Amino acid sequence: MQDYISERVIKEGEYIVQTSGTVRSAAAEFSISKSTVHTEVIL
């Protein structure tokens, strides 16, 4: 996995945990698709 993706995955995960957010809210926050968040963070 490329470095920038690894960093983004960590930030997405932290965002979800700290805000009790959803995949949808994380996607909106990081301007990426819900599918991308789900693939990177959940799996």
Backbone as CSV, one residue per row, in Angstrom:
resi,resn,N_x,N_y,N_z,CA_x,CA_y,CA_z,C_x,C_y,C_z
1,MET,0.846,-1.168,0.000,0.000,0.000,0.000,0.892,1.232,0.000
2,GLN,0.525,2.215,-0.775,1.334,3.417,-0.860,1.201,4.234,0.417
3,ASP,2.240,5.014,0.708,2.299,5.765,1.967,1.110,6.688,2.160
4,TYR,0.719,7.424,1.120,-0.375,8.374,1.288,-1.693,7.657,1.577
5,ILE,-1.858,6.458,1.055,-3.075,5.694,1.335,-3.049,5.203,2.773
6,SER,-1.918,4.719,3.227,-1.788,4.257,4.612,-2.107,5.374,5.593
7,GLU,-1.600,6.560,5.320,-1.858,7.706,6.189,-3.334,8.072,6.180
8,ARG,-3.953,8.034,5.009,-5.374,8.365,4.897,-6.229,7.351,5.653
9,VAL,-5.868,6.075,5.558,-6.625,5.025,6.251,-6.586,5.265,7.754
10,ILE,-5.437,5.611,8.282,-5.311,5.885,9.716,-6.175,7.079,10.097
11,LYS,-6.123,8.138,9.300,-6.924,9.332,9.589,-8.418,9.025,9.513
12,GLU,-8.824,8.222,8.534,-10.234,7.851,8.416,-10.683,7.069,9.643
13,GLY,-9.885,6.107,10.051,-10.216,5.308,11.222,-10.309,6.143,12.479
14,GLU,-9.347,7.033,12.666,-9.370,7.919,13.824,-10.606,8.805,13.805
15,TYR,-10.953,9.319,12.643,-12.137,10.168,12.506,-13.389,9.409,12.927
16,ILE,-13.536,8.189,12.439,-14.724,7.390,12.750,-14.803,7.110,14.250
17,VAL,-13.683,6.750,14.863,-13.677,6.428,16.293,-13.936,7.674,17.139
18,GLN,-13.261,8.768,16.829,-13.369,9.976,17.647,-14.737,10.635,17.550
19,THR,-15.383,10.545,16.393,-16.668,11.218,16.205,-17.844,10.262,16.277
20,SER,-17.567,8.982,16.483,-18.612,7.942,16.396,-19.332,8.079,15.058
21,GLY,-18.553,8.399,14.054,-19.097,8.663,12.730,-19.416,7.395,11.961
22,THR,-19.981,7.609,10.811,-20.349,6.516,9.919,-19.421,6.512,8.716
23,VAL,-19.542,5.468,7.933,-18.783,5.402,6.683,-19.159,6.591,5.802
24,ARG,-20.436,6.908,5.778,-20.917,8.028,4.963,-20.318,9.358,5.429
25,SER,-20.267,9.595,6.734,-19.721,10.859,7.232,-18.212,10.947,6.988
26,ALA,-17.518,9.825,7.118,-16.078,9.814,6.835,-15.823,10.087,5.355
27,ALA,-16.637,9.503,4.506,-16.490,9.736,3.068,-16.668,11.210,2.743
28,ALA,-17.651,11.829,3.347,-17.889,13.253,3.105,-16.729,14.095,3.634
29,GLU,-16.236,13.758,4.804,-15.135,14.508,5.429,-13.867,14.453,4.581
30,PHE,-13.574,13.294,3.992,-12.340,13.111,3.242,-12.532,13.215,1.734
31,SER,-13.744,13.546,1.308,-14.065,13.717,-0.120,-13.709,12.493,-0.952
32,ILE,-14.108,11.338,-0.429,-13.923,10.083,-1.153,-15.233,9.317,-1.114
33,SER,-15.322,8.240,-1.855,-16.570,7.488,-1.914,-16.757,6.611,-0.676
34,LYS,-18.008,6.278,-0.422,-18.314,5.373,0.697,-17.654,4.023,0.478
35,SER,-17.617,3.580,-0.766,-16.995,2.297,-1.080,-15.515,2.300,-0.721
36,THR,-14.856,3.400,-0.967,-13.440,3.507,-0.651,-13.217,3.428,0.854
37,VAL,-14.017,4.160,1.620,-13.884,4.113,3.082,-14.142,2.695,3.565
38,HIS,-15.180,2.084,3.083,-15.532,0.747,3.527,-14.404,-0.235,3.207
39,THR,-13.857,-0.152,2.022,-12.785,-1.058,1.606,-11.526,-0.844,2.431
40,GLU,-11.168,0.408,2.658,-9.918,0.705,3.351,-10.002,0.488,4.858
41,VAL,-11.079,0.897,5.475,-11.145,0.911,6.931,-11.817,-0.341,7.488
42,ILE,-12.909,-0.723,6.916,-13.702,-1.805,7.484,-13.073,-3.165,7.195
43,LEU,-12.570,-3.350,6.012,-12.003,-4.652,5.658,-10.611,-4.747,6.114
